[in-house]
Amino acid sequence: MKHSSAGPIYAYEPWTITEHTLDTDQNLRDETIFAVANGYIGMRANFEEGYYGPLGTSLRGTYINGFYESAPIVYGEETYGSAHDRETMLNVADAQIIRIWLEDEPVHMFQGTLFAYWRQLDMRKGTVTRTIQWRSLEGREVEITFERMASLDDPHLLLLRCTVKPMNFDGKIRFESEIDGNVVNQSSSGDPRSGSSFSGPVLTTLEMRENKTYMGIAQRTRVTGFHVTCAAEHKFSGGDYELETDSSSGRVEKRFTVSAQAGEQFTLEKYVVYHASEEPNIGDLWKEGIRQLDEAWERGYESYAIVQEGILDEFWMSADIAIEGDEALQQGLRFSAYHMFQSVGRDGRTNMAAKGLTGEGYEGHYFWDTEMYVLPFFLYTEPEIARKLLDYRHYILPEAREWAAKLNFKGALFPWRTISGKETSAYFPAGTAQIHINADIAHAIKIYNEAVDDPDYKYGDGLEILIETSRFFADYGSFIPGRGFCINGVTGPDEYTALVNNNAYTNVMVQDQFEYTVKLMEEMKDMHEGRCEELCDRLQVSDAEIGSWRKMAEEMFIYREQGMIGQDDTFLHKAPWNFADTPKDKYPLLLHYHPMDIYRHQVLKQADLVLAFHLHPDRFTRAEKARAYIYYEGLTTHDSSLSACVHSMVASELGYLDQAYEFFMETARLDLDDTHGNVKDGIHAAAMAGSRLAILNGFAGMKQDEDKLSFRPVIPDQWERYAFSLKWKGRRLHINISADSTTYRVLEGDPVKIEHFGVEAELEEELTLPNRILGGVLFDLDGVITDTAELHYQAWKELADELNIPFDREYNEKLKGVDRMASLKLILKNGDREFSQDELVKLADQKNERYKELLETLTPDALLPGVRKLLKALRRDGILVALASASRNAPTVLDRLGVTDLFDYVADAGAVALQKPDAEIFLNAAEGLGVHPLRCIGIEDAEAGVLAIHRAGMPAVGIGTEETLPDADHHVATPADLTPALLREWMEEFPKRELKG
């Protein structure tokens, strides 16, 4: 037996997860990895025969979705409106137990000799199989195979099968099958992500039953009053057996004893059903359980196994993502999708816990993870499940109304963390204050309505939620003179920044919610007038109220400063966190630093404003997104598993493929590789869902509106191709993406409108469109089109001499690619005088006027060699051309050079917020051409310009050498060395775009 800290290595198999070694140091993790579940019930991968390894390296657990116990939250200083009770998903009766005895020797892997071990999760079959070959202390050798599944056909049913084959002895073999009701929950270790503080038994045994091979136990929670029954039936094959029953307080056991000879094989099938209810009628629970067990006994294990595989076949038709070129990733994606499918609630009364049904992390609570990550996963794979997740929110709407009223607000406020629908967050700055939960649910309703034709929901339960949550935001926010509609005293997704004013993510989400709610109300008036009147009467919605939401949306305040969007009103004015002196073992920060320390710094736990970029990309300019992504990512610890996939998606959109791939890989195998070190507490459901979103919404660039799907596919250098299917508006589509092209197919349903890199097309059956094509070439001016640097130098030199400031040609090199005012400030650094802002403006204007005088000397002869020829060749080939220069005199220069008619667009340097190395001037040029930035290439002679091109998500061609422009993707000595064919070739190579600064 191996004892190591490295953990087992799962071979990179496409459809299975396999371990060949028992590693006690990683057993808690493996109990999560190999767990089985079906949305109603989940069972950790505990050993049927028992675990006797080191203390604290195993957690036996079986969980029912929505089954919880409650206890008062104890506050040292309780404030008005604090959450009153905690809720914890309970560990229920343990029915995994199947012990094996060889004569008088118990079989377990921690005594005797384990000479073969193998365990495998099969993601196509939906089963976990474990085989051991073991030698007892007295030399008896046996091979045992354990199999299990949580039925996807019957949510109440778990099936176990144990096959025993004696290898070198004859004698008695005893199977002991038990239900043990004396279970406890994991106690918290001080990590808020781990389990609860419940200790000791929390279930009271009410009744035990047994009859022949049947046994069962009924129990009750002490506070919430839930009743639960666990019952089991058995089928034995391979020979005659003697049956005994043993029961004691809270446990019941069946013993099957056979006389065996070497080489014979004996199998015990164990069918287990769980039923839980808030109603006290245990008789109905027993009755339904017996009915299901009778059916299971008749059908047998294999019958359910066939159905299980069929259900998964149907799931994989829409959920599978095929990757060529990365076996580890392929396995990770399927593993994540499989756990998503087996963990999600499907009844409209339960949801998806942050850890699924595989562990006790976060006490089994439901968070915003569902609406932001889980629901989008199912929206395009199993839209019926997405609807059920929304139904859960409507189911707990009464509690959301009560919670808002308790806090003295109108409408409804959904809880930050809950099971029952009541708020259970004891620390309100990082919990209840995250009122964006309302807008997150609203966003989920919106994308569901866009993807599924479901008018009953759209104008029914969905609209009711939108109305009530809009009422809350309208009451919570305020109109502030000089600003507009503000939402103060909130916490955004970044839990390292709490209780701020105007969190940009929250405000943008609420703005969209207001607009969408008003839109649906207007639609409903036009299309369903009678139904609209009924809804308005029932909820007392007036035209004035609807009008107020419209006004709030129009005047929503978003903090902006010098071209940068503030995460909130004050974030940009805080001191940055000292990352350089923070040891690696001090992450995550929340476990090592007090909130007072964290909250006062510029540091993020996870994506915040960047998440808004993903959800509402069209509400921001591409330049704003590029600028803020670079800034905020540099301040983000990614201590939350929810963060990496969001950064991957936004990096993909912006063309930062190196970062997109790096963040994606962190998400895709987060649990299999246990990169956060807490898989022992259960899976990371949101991150698992996020790995699929990072493919569809990230690399494939998928977006939707009410009548079409849009794509902007890119592919990492590490892959040869990737393909996926999805469901949308009653259709099933298949998308296959390679380096050169994307093929769209309709597998089921009617033709559909798609958009590929901004170009609309009608997809009837199959359509192949190119990916890596060169659509636009963006030129810098000085040093690329002409060399006006000498004229700039002369103008600056005259000004510097007038001010008695030293300035020469060597110092002039620092001004390359820098705008006028920044250049002036660089020159003035060499002087000893301070200038006012008005004086600076006058000096800059003086230089510019002299420069314009010098421009009068410019002639077409000043055009650099080969430029005119290149511009004409690009035009002949249908490639658009733009100028992206920091000079506000660029149009005049082009006119003097006689090439104005060869440019399709000239970016206005005066219209951009920031100059190079900011990306805006190049993004402005691409937008002016009407060409997607990822289909443009930039040409520059300055390092600041090369960096600006990369920040725009484009490959950069440097006019110079690798020594002068080390970060350019390609180099030429002069523009004369360039041709359209060469530029196309470089575009098709899709160079890496690393970001600096």
N, C-alpha and C positions, 0 to 999 in steps of 0.2 A: 504494500500500500504506500502511495506517495504522499508525502507531507511537504508542500512547497508553497511559497507565496506567489509564484509566477502564475499559477492557475492552469487549468487544462487548455490546450489549443484545439479549437474546433476546426476540423478540416474544412476547406472551402468547397463545400458540396452545394450544388444548385438548389436542391429541394429538401435537404435534411440538415439537422444539427446533430453531430455525433461526438460523444466523448468515450475514450477508451481507458481512462484512468480515474479512479476515485481520489479526489483531492479534498481533504477535509478543510483546508484553508479557504477553499472557494466553494464549499458546499452550500452556504446560504445563497450565493449568487446562482448556483446551478439549480437550486430549488425553484428559483424564479424562472430561469431560462426554459426549463422543461415542464413548467406548469401547464395544466389543461383547464379550459374554461369554455363556457358557451353563452356568456352574456348574463345568465342568471346565477350560475354557480361556478366557482373557481376552486381548484385544488392545487396547492403547491406540490412540487415534485419530491415529496418525502418518500423514504423507503418504506415499502409495505411491511417489511419484516422488522422495522425499527432501526433507529439510528443511535449508535453508542459511541460516537466520536467525541472529541473535546467539547467541553461545556461552552455554550454560546455559538456553536457552529451549525445549528439547525433550528428551524422554526416550523413546527408542524402547523399547517393551516388549511382550512377549508372555509370559504366565504360565500355568502349569498348577497347578491347585489341589492342594496337598499335595506338590508337587515342590520340594525344598529342598536346600540345602547346609549343612554344619555346620562349625564351627570352635571351638577352645577359647576360653572366656572368660578373658581375662587380668585377674587381680586384683592390685592392689598389696598388699593384705592380705586373703588368702583365709581365710574362716571355715569351720568344719566344716559340711558339708551344703550349701555353696553350689552353685548350679547350675553344671554343669561345661561344657556346650557351648551355643553359640548356634545358632540355626537361621534361615535366610533363604530366603524364596521366591525362586527364581532366574528371571532373565530367560532365556528359551530362544530357540532359533534364530529369526531374523527372517525370516518368509516373507511379509511384507506387500509386499515390494519389487516394484513394476512401474514401471520407468523408460520414458519415451517419448522417442524421438529423431525430429526432423524433418530428414531428410538428415543433416547432421553437427552439428546443434544440439540439445543436450539441453533438454527441457522442465522448467523448474522456476520457481516463482513469484517467485524472488528475483533474476532477471535478465529482461530484456525488459520487456514491459508486461502487467500483469494488469488487464484491463478488465472482467471480471465474475467474481464469486466467490460461491458459495452452498454451504452444507453443512447437512444436516438429518438429525436423528434422528427416525424415525417409530416411535412407541411402540406402534402397533397392528400394524405390519408387522414390527417387530424388525430394521430395517435402518438403515444410515447411508449417505447419498448425498452426494457432493460433486461439483459441476460448476464448471469454470473455463473462462473464455475468455481466451486468451493470445496475445500477439504477440511473435515472436522478434526478436532484434536485427536480423535480415535481413528482417523484415517478414512472415514467415509467420504466419498466424493459424490457430488451431485451437481446437476445443471438445472438452473431455475430461470424461467423467463416470465417477467411481469409485463403485462400490457394494460393500458388504460386509455380511456377517452371520455370527454365530456360531450354528450350527444348534442349535436347541432340540430337534430330533428325533434328531440324532446328536451326542453331546457331544464327539466327537473331531474334528469337521469344522468348518472355517472356509471360507467362500466369498467370493471377490472377483471383481468384474467391472469391466472397464475398456473404455469405448467411446470411440473417437477419431474425430472428423470434421474433416478439413481444410476450412478455410473459403475460402481465397483462393489456393491453390497446388496444383500437381501435383508428385508426387515420392515419394521413399522415406520410409516411416514404419517405425520399428523399436520393437517392444515387447521390453523386457528384464525377464524374470521371474527372480527370484533367491531362493535360500535362503542366508542368511548365518549361519553358526554362530559367528562371532567376536563374541559379545555380552558385555556387561558389565552389572553392576548399578549403580544409583545409589549414590553415596557419601554418607554422612551429613554434614550441614552443621552438626552440633552441636545440632540440634533432635532430641530423643529420639523425636519423632513421625515423623521422616523415615526414609530408607532405612538400609541397613547400612553397614558399613565395608569390605565386600568391594570390591576394585578389581582391574581386570584380568580376563582371561578365567577363568571358573571351570568351564567344560565342556571336556572332552577329546574331540576328534573321533576316532571309531573307524573310520568307514566312510562313503564317499559312493557313491551309485548314480545312474545316469541311463540312460534308454532311450527314444529318440524324444522324446515330450513329457513324459515322466516324469522326476522327479529327487527325490533324498532324501538325508538326512544322519542318521547315528546318532552319538550322543554319550553321555558318561558323566560323572557328578560324581566328583570326586576322593576325597572323604571318605565320603559317605553311600552311594556305589556305585549310585545310581540310573542307569538307562539310559533314554534318550529317543530316539525317532525322529521326524523331521519329513519328510514327503514331500508332493509336489505333482504334480498332473496338470492338463493344460490342454486347453481346447477353443477353437479359433479360428474366427470366422465373419466373412464380409464379402468374402472373396477368397482367392486362393492366396497362400501364404507360403513363404519360405525359412527353414529352421530351422538354427540353429547352437547348439552347446553350448560353454560355457566354464566351467572349474572350476579352483580353486586351493586353497590350504590353508584348509580350513574353510568353503568356499563353492562353490555350483554354480549355474549360470545357463543359462536357455534364452532364445534370441533369435528372435523372429518378425518377419521383414521383409516388407513388402508394397509394391507400387507403387500409389500412390493418386492419385486425381483429386479435385479440389475437390468437396465435397458428398457424397462417398461416406462410408460409415460402417463401421468395423471394431471388432469386439468380441473381447476375450480374457477367457474365464472361467478362473479359477484356483481349483482345489479343493485344500485343504490339510488334512492330518490330522496330529495329534500323538498319540503313544502313549508313556506313561512307565510304568516298572515297577521295583520293587526286585529283581526276578529278572534274572539275567544273559542270559537267552535272547533275544537281539536278533532272531533269526530269526522268532520268533512275532510280534514287534512289526512287522517288515517285512511279514509275510504278512497280518496283519489290516489294516494300512494300505493295502496294494494292493487288498484286497477292497473296502474302503470307497471308495477312489478310483475303482475300476471302476464301482461302483454310482453314484457321484456323476456320473461322466462320462456314463453312460447317462441318468440322470434330468435333469441340467442344472440351472442356477441357478434357473430359474422354478419348477420342481417343488418345490424346497426352500422357495422364497419362499411358495408357497401353503400348504404345511404349517406354516411358521413363523407365518403370520398366523392359521391355525386354532388353533394351540396358544395363542397370545396371546389370541384371542377367548375361549377357555375360561377362561384366567387372569383376564381382566378381568371376567368374569361374577361372580366373587367378590371380586376385589381392587379394583375401581374405586370411587372415592368421588366423587360428583357434588356440586359446590358451585355454587349460584346466587348471584351477587353479588360474586364475586372471581375474575377471570380469572387473575391471577398465582398465586393459591393453587391453583386448579384444575390449572394446569400443573405446579406444584411437587409436588403430591400424586401425580400420575401419573408424573412423572419419578422420584420416590423409589420408588414401587412397581415400576416397570419395572427399575430397577437392582437392586432387591432380588431380583427373580425371575431375572435373568440372572447374578447373582453367587454364588448360594448353592450349596454342594455338595449333591449328591443321591444319593450312593452309600453313605452310612453309614460311609465311611472318611475323608471330608473334611468341612469345616465352612464357616463364613463368616468370612473374614478381616475384620479391622476396616476395611480399605479395599477389600474385595471383591477382584476380579481386575482392578482398574483402575490400580493403582499400587503402589509399593513401601513406602509408609508403614507403620510398625510391623513391617516386614520380612515382611509377609504372615501375621502371627500371628493365632491364634484366642484370643479373650478371653471373659470373662463376658458380653460384648455379645450373644453368641448367645442365651444362656438368658433374659436379661432383656428383650431388645428384638426380636431376629430371630425366635426361635422363636414368641413370641406373634403376630408378624405372620403367619407361615405357618400357625399353628394354626387360624386362622379363614378362611384363603384356600386353602391347599394342605396339609391336615393330613398327607398322605403325606410331604411334605418335612420337616415338624416331626418326624415319627417318625425320619426318617433323621438329623436333627441329634442326636436322643437316642441313636440307634444309634452315632454316632461316640463319644459319651462312654463307652458300654459297651465299644467297641472299644479304647479306651485305658485301661480300668479296670486292667489288669495294671500299666501304668506308674504309675497313681495309687497302687496298693498298694505298689509298690516305693518310690515317693517318700515315702510316710508312714513306711515301715519305715526308710528311710535317715535320716529325721529323728527316729527312735526313738518313733514313735507307732503305735497300732493302726489297723486299717481302711485307708482310702484317702484320699489328699489329691490332688485334681486340680490340675494346674499352672495358675499364673496366666496365663502366656502360652506358647503352644506351637504346633507344627505336628504333630510326631510323637507327642505325648503326654508328652514329657519336659519338665520345667520348664526354661525358658530365661531367666527373669528374673534379671538380674545384681544388681539392687538390691532385696534382700529386704524392706526396710521398706515399699516401695510395690508389692511384687510378691507373693512367697510368703506374707507376713504377711496378705495379704487372703484368709484362709481361708474367708471367706464364699462363695467360689467353689463350695465343696461344697454349701452351702445354696441357692445360686442354681440349681444343677443339680437339686437336690431339688425346688425350687419349680416348675421347668419340667416335671419328671415329674408333679407333682401336677396342674397345670393341663391337661396333656395327658390324663391319666387322666379328668379331669372332662369334657373336651370331646370325647373320642373313645372309643367302645366298643371297647376293645382289651385284653381280659383277659389274653391271652398276654403282652403287654408288662407290664401292671399287676402281675401276680404272678410275672413272670419277670425279664427284664433290669432293668426299672425298680426292682423291689423289691430286687434284688441291689445296685444302686447305693445305694439308700437305707440298706440295712443297713451297708454298708461305710463310707459317709460318716458315718453316725450313730456308728459305733464310733470314728471319728477324733475327733469332737466330744466324745464321752463321755470319751475319754482326754485330750484337750487341756484340757478345762474342769476346774473343781474346786469342791467345796462349801466355802464360806467361812462360818464361824460368824457369825450375825447378818445375813447377806446372802442366802445361798442358793447356787444354782449360778452360778458366774462363769466367764467366758471372758476370760482376761487375755492381754496381749501380742499384740494383733492390730491390723490396720489395716482400717477400714471402707471403703466406697466413696469417701469423701472422702480423696483422696491428699495433701491438705495437712495432715492430722492422722494421724500414724503411730505405731504401737506403743503403743496405749492399752489400758486395761482396760475391759471391758464396753461395747464399741461397741454402741449400742442396736440398730442395724440388724442386726448380726451375731447378737446374742442373740435378737432376735425371729424372725429367719429360722430359727435353729437350734431354737428352741422349737417353731415350727410343724413343722419337719422331724421332730423327735422324736415329736410328737403324731400326725403323719400316718403315720409308719412303724409306730408301735404300732397304729394303727387298721387299716392294711392287714394286719398280721400277725394281728390278731384276726379280721378278715374271712376271711382265708385259712384259718384254723383251722376256722371254722364252715362255709365253703363248699367248700373244697378240702383236706380234711384230709390225704389222701395226698400231695398235692403240697407241702403245708406241711411235712410230716415230711421229705420228700426235701430240700427247701431248707434246713431247719434242720440236718439231718445234714450236708449238703454244706458249709454255711458255719459249722457249729457254733454255732448260735444257741440260747440257752437262755431259759427263761421268766424267769430271774433277770435276764438281760441286758435283755430287753424291759421288765421292771419297772423297771430302773434308768433307762431312757430316759424312762419315764412320770414318774418322780420328778424327773428333771432338768428336764423341761418344766414341771412344776408349780411348781418352785422357781427357775425362771430369773430372774436378777436384771436389772432395768432401773432405771437411776439416775433418780430423780425428786427435784426440789427446788422447793418452794414452787409447786407446780402446773406446773412446767416439766420436760419430759423432757430429760435431758442426753444429748448425742450420745455421751458416754462419761463415765467417772467424774470427769474433771478439766476437761472442755471449758468448762463454765460459770464456771470459776475462772481462766481465762486472760485476758490483756489483749486487747481487740479490735484487729484490724489497723487501721492508720492509712490508711483508704481515702481520706480527704480529701487527703492529701499524696502519694498514689501516682499518678504520671502515667499517662495512658492508654497510652503506649508501653511501659509496664512490665508489661503483661499479654500473655500469661499469666505469672503470677508465677513459675512453675517455670523459666522461661527467664531470669529476672533476679534471683532471690533464692535464697540457699542454704537447703536444707531446715531447718537449725538455726534460721534466722530465721522461716520460715513455720510450722514445727511448734509454736512456742511461743505462737502467737496464735490468737485466735478468727477464723478465716477458712476458708472452704470452697472447694474446687475445683468441686464438683458436688453434686448432691442426695445426701444420706446418710440421715438420719432421715426426710426428706421422701419418699424412695423407699420406706421401710418403710410410710409412710402409704398410698402407692399400692398396694403389694402386699398389705398386711394392714390394710385400713381398719377392720375390726371389732375389732381388738385395741387400739384407742385410742378415747377419747371424742372427739366432734366438737370439744369445747372444747380438748382437748389438741392436736388437729391444727391448729386455727385459731391457737392461741397460739404453737405451735412453728413453724408455717409462716411466720408474720410475722417471728418472731425470726431463724430460720436463713436465710431468703431474704435478709434484710438483710445477712448476712455471707458470701453466696455470690458468687464471681466469675463463675461459669458458664464458667470457662476450658475445661471439657470440653464437647464437643458432645453428651454424653449427658445433660446437665443440664436443658436448657430444656424438653424434652417432659415430663419428670417434674413439674417445677413447673407446667406447664400443666395436667396431669391433676389434680393435687391442688388447684390454684386453682379448677378447674372444679367439683370436688366441693364445695368450700367456698363457692362462689358468687361468687368474685372474678373476674368475667368479663373485666374489663379486663386484669388480669395474665395470665389464662389465654390470652386472644387474643394478647397481646404475645409471650409465650413460645412459643406455638404457631407464630406466623408466623416467628419466628427459626428454628425447626426445619424448617418446611415448605419453605423455599427456601434452606436453609443452604448447599447445594452450588451451586445455580444462581446465587446471589448471592455465593458465596464469602465469607461473612461472617467466617469464621475465618482466611481467607487461606492455607489449605493444601490446597485441592482439587487442587493440582498433584501431591500425593502420593497421590491416590486419593479415592474417595468416602468419606463418613462413614456407614457402613452402619447403625450403631445409631440415629443421628439420623434417617435415612431411614425405618427401621422405626418409630421413635418418632412420626413425624408421623401415621401411621395410628392408632397407639395413642392419641394425643392426641384423635383424633376419637371412636373407639369407647369407650375407657375414660374419656376426659375429658369432652368435650361431651355425648356420648350417655350417659355414666355407666354403661356396661355392666360388670356383674360376673357371675360364674358360680358355681354350686355344682353338685353332682352331678345335680340334677334340674331345674334351671331357669336361665334367663337373666334378669337384672334390669337395668332401664334407669332413668335419671334424666336425661332429655334437656333440655339448654338450648341456646340458639342465640345466637351473638354478634350484636350489632346490625348488623354489617357484611354479614351474609348474609341472603338471602331464604329459603333452605332448604338442607338438605344431605341426602344419601341414600347408603346403602352397603348392600352385601350381605355375608353371612358364612356360613360353614359351621359347623355345630355338631351333633354326634351324628348324622351321616348326613343332616342336613337342610341346605337352603339357604334362608336367610331374607333378606328385604329390609326395610330400615327407612328411612322417609322422614320427616324432621323439619322442621317449619316453626315459626314463632313460636307458633302457637296449639295445634298438635296433632302427634301422632306416629302414623303409619300403619305397622303391622306386617303383613307378608305372608309366607306360607309358599310359596316357589317350588318346592321339591322336598321330599318326605318327609312324615312324619307330623305331626299336630298337636303343639304344644309348649306347655309352661307358661312364661309370662313374668310378670315383675313390673314394674309401671310406677309410679314414685314410691311404692313400698311396698305397692301394691295388686296382688294376684295375679289373673291372668286366663288363660283357656285360649285359645290362638291356634290356630284350626283352618285358616282360609284367609286372612282379612284382618280387621284390627281397628284402629279409629282411636280414640285416647284423647287427652284434653285435656292440655296442658302447663301453661300459665300460668293456674292457677286459684288463687283466694285460699282457703286452708284455715284459716288462723289469724291472729288479730290479737293482738299482744302489747303490753300497756299498761305504761308506767311508772306509778308511784303519784303522788308529789309533783309538782304542776304539771300533771298530766294527768287523774287521777281526782279528786283533791282538792288543796287547798293546805295541807298540813301543814307547809310550810316555816316558817311563822310560829311553830308550836309548837316545831319544832327550834331555831329562832333563840332563842326565849325560854329553852329549856333550856341551850343553849350559852352564851348571854349570862350567865345566872346563874352557870354554872361559871367563865367567864372573869373575871367580876367578883370571885368568891371568890378567884381566884388572882392578882388584880391584873394581868390581861393585857388590853391593849386589844382590843376586838372590837366591830364595828358591822355594820349591814346591808349595807354595801358589801363588806366582807370576807366576809360570810356567803355571797355569791354564789359564792365559790370552792369552797364545800362542796357545790354542787349535783351530785347523782349520785355523790357520794363516800361510801364506807361510814364507819361510826362511828369506827373506830380511825384511819383515814387523816384524817378530819376533825379529830379531836383533835390529831393531830400537826401539822396545818396551823395550828391555833389556838396551840399551844404554841410555834411558831416565833417568835411575837411576844413571848414571855417570855424571861427570862434564867436559867431554872432547868432542870437536867437531871432527868429522872424515870426511875426504874427501870421494868422491864417490869411488875412487880407493881403499881407505882403507876399506870402507864398503864391497866392493866386496871381498877383501882378507879375511876379518874376516868371512864373510858368507861361503866362500870356505873352510876356516880352520875348521869351525864347521862341514861342510858337510863331509869333509874327515874323521874327527874323528867319525862322526855318521856312515859312511860306515864301518869303522873298527869295531865298536861295532856291526854292523849288522852281522858280521861274526860269532858272538856268537848265532845268532838266529837259532832255529830249529823248525821242525813241531810241537813240543810240545807247542810252543808259540801261536799256533792258538787258538782263544777263543772257549770255550765250545759250541758245537752245530753248529759251522760255517760250518764244512765240511759236516755234515749231511744236513744242509739247502741248501748248494750249489748243492749237488747231487740231492736232491729232486726237486729243481727248474729245473735242467737239465732234469730229467725224465719227468717233466710236460711240457717240451717244452718252458719254460720261460727263456729268455736270461738274462745273468748276465754281468754286467760291474763294473769296479772299477773307482771311481771318487775321487781321492785323490789329495791333494795339494802337496804331496811329489813327487819329481822327482825320488826318489829311489824306488817308488812303485813296478816296475817290479822285482827289486832285492829282495824286501821283499817277494813278492808272490813266487818267486823261492825258497827262503830259507824256506818258510812255506810248500812248496810242493803242492800248489794249483793252479799253473799257468794254468793247463789244465782245471780247472773248471770255468775259466772266458772266456767269449766270446770276451771281449774287455777291454783294459786298457786305460783310457783317459790319454793323455800326458799332465801333468801339465806344462811342459815347453812350450807348444804350445798355451796356453791360454793367453789372454791379461791381465786379472785380476784374482786374486784368490778369494776364498770365503771371504765374502758373495756374491760375484758376481755369477751369474747363469752359467757362461760359461762352467765350468768343468763338470757340470751335463748335460748340453745340448750337449757338446762334446761327452759325454759317450752315450747318447741316439742316437745321430747321428751315432756313431760308431757301435752301435747295429743294426741300420736300423729300429729302433722302434720310432714311434711318441712320443714326450715327454709327451703328455697327456695320454699315455698308459704305463707310467713308474712310479715307486714309488722309493723314495730315503730313505736310512737308514743312520743315522748320530748320533754322540754322542756329537757334539758341536753346540752351538747356531748359530754360523756363518754359519755352514753347513746346519742347518735347514732353515735359511733364504735364503741361496743359492738355496735349493731345491724348496722352495716356489716361488722364483723369476724365476725358470725354469718352473713354472706352474704345479708342481707335488705335490702329498701328501707326507708328511714327517713322517717317523717312527723314534722316538727318542730312543736311547739306554740310558735309564736313567729314571728320574721321572718328574712329572709335575713341580716340584720345580726347577729342574736343567735345564729342557728344556720346558719352559712354552708354546712355540709357536708350538711345534710338534703336529701333528694331532693325533698320537697314541704313546703309550709308552710301552716298555718292559724292563725288568731288564737286560736280556742278549739275544744275538742272538738265544740261545737255545729255547727261547719262541716263535720263529717265525716258521710258516709253510707256504707252498704255498697257502693252503686253506685260512689261515688267511689273507695273503697279498691280495688275490683275493677279499675277503670280504671287506677289507678296500678300495680297489680300487673302488669297486662297490658303496660304500657309497658316493663317489665323494665329499670329504670333502671341506669345504670352504677354500679358499686360500687367506688370507688377507696378504697384503704387508706392510712391515715396512721399513723405511729408504729410 
